[in-house]
């Protein structure tokens, strides 16, 4: 498929009115394969309702491309979720304030066109602004999901470790790859670089 040139992404918090569309996305075969999430109304409300109501530390963002909703990005500070932190910390160093991402594109026709890579890169850039104290972004992806980890690499993330983590889908092996990208250094008045926590 042809790649789209320079799409414009928009981001907004998931709303209750989005849940029917989200349920459809979760039913899409490729999303269902890797997310393995129940898609009936009760399950979607159970798992995404707390975020909508502001009861979760993390956030669910509806991603639009050129004005059309195409997918979801989940974003959270890893330290806000002790079980997530323990899984990451068993494999890699997790700096204070590190943010993790998860993502899906709900429209199968948009895959294979470089959109996922661009969406991930845009989400990372947005994270530096929205989480000014976040020093790094970390993403763990099951090793079998080749398309996902290749998109991470194309978006500029580096694989830093691999190890066992609980897979979303029990048919998968526990092996995960962990990817990292550091906040770009800001140039100071004397021409040197600085990052959050290093000043």
N, C-alpha and C positions, 0 to 999 in steps of 0.2 A: 504494500500500500504506500501511497505517497505521504510524505510527512507534511504536516501543516506548518506554515511559516509564522513564527512569532505570535502565537495565540495570546490573548489577554485573559488572565485569570482573575476571578473575583472570589471572595471568601466571606461567609457569613455564618453565624451560629446555627446549628440545626434547630429547627422549630417543630412543634407538634404537627403542623400541616405537611411537613416533609416525610413523616413516617411511612405513608403508603408508598411513596416513590422509593424510599430507602428499602422497604420490604421487597420491592421488585428488583432492586439492584442486588440484594442478598440472594435472590433466587436465580440470578443469571449464572449459568453453569460455571464459568471461570471464577467468579466471585465465590460461589458456593464451594467450589473445590478447595480454595485456600482459606477462606474465612470460616467455613463450616459453621455458620450461624443460623439458628432458627429464624424463620422469616414470617411466622404467623403474627397476627396483630398483638397478641398478649406478650410474646417474647420480645418483639421489637420495642414495645412500650416499656417492658421490664428493664431492658438493658440500655436503652437510649433515653428513656424518660428522665432519669436523674440528671443527666447532662443538660437536657433542655430546661429543667427546673433550677439549675445552678447548684445542685446537690453533689456534684462530682468535682474533684480537683482538676481533672483533665477536661478537655473540650473536644467537641465534635463539630467540624466545620464542613458545610456544604460548599463544594468547589464548583464554580461556574466557569465556562470558557466562552468568551465572546457573548456573554449574557445568558447562556444555556447551562442549567445544572447538569454536571457530568459525573460527579463522584463525591467522595467523602475523604476527609483527612482527620485522623484522630491525633491529638497532640497533648502531651502531658510532661510534667517534670517527673523524672523517674523516681526521685526520692519521696514523692508523695504517695507512692504505692509500694509498700514494703516487700510484697511478694515479687513484684517486677524487679525491684532493686536487688533482692537476693539472687534472682536468676542471672541478672546482668553481672553482678559483682563476683559471681562464681567463675566468670570467664574473663572479664575485663575490668579495668579501673573505671569507676563511675565518678567523675568529678561532681562536686556539689553544684546543683542547678542544671545538670545535664537534662536535655529534653529528648524524648523519643517520639517517633512518628509512626503511624500506620496509615494506610491509604487504599482506596479502591477506585477504579473507573467502572461505572455501572453500565456503560454502553459498549457492547462488544465491538461495534463497528469503529470505535475510536482507538482500539488497541493496535499495536504494530505500526504506529505512525509517529512515534517519538513524543506523544502527548504525555505519557506517564513520566518520562524523564524530565520534561519541562515542568510538569506539575510538581514533582518532587523538588526540583531546583528552586521553584518559586516558593514552595512551602518552607524550605530552608531559609531563604532570604527573608521571608516574612517573620520567621522565628527570631532572627537576630533583632528585629525591630520590636516584636511583641514581648520578647523575654530578654530584656537588656542585660540581665546578669547571667544568662546561659552561656557557658564557655564552649559547649560542644552539642552537637546533635548525634544521637546514637540510634541505629535501627538494627533490629535483629530479624532475620528472615530465614525461614526454613530452607535448607540447602536445596531441596528438590524444586523450589520455585525459581527456576533459572531466569525467567523473564523479569521477575521482580528484582533480583540482585544485580542483574545486568543494567537495569534502569537506574539503580542506585549508583553504580559505577559511572555510568554516563552522566549522571547528575553531579559528579565530583566527589562522591564519598569513597572512602578507602576501607577495604576489608582489613580489620585489625586482629580478628580472632575467630575461632570457631569452637563450638562445644555443644553439649546437650542442653536443650531447653524444652519445655513442654510445648508440643506442636498444637496449633489450633485444630488440625484435623488428625484424629488418631491413626489414620492410615499412613501418615508420614513418619519417617524416622525422626528421632529427637535432634539430629544434627542441625544446628543453626550456624549461619555466618553472621558476624556482627560487623557493622559498618559505622564509620565515624567521620565527621567533618568538624573542624574547629572553626570557631568564630574568626573571621578575617581580622587581622591586626589593624588597628587604627594608627595613622601616623600622627605623632605628636609634634609640638612646635620645634623640637630639636632634631626631627627627622627620624627618630626611633619609633619602633612599634610598641603598642600596648594592647592588652586584652583585659577583660573584666577580671578583677581579683589580682592583677599584676601591677596595679598602679601604686 
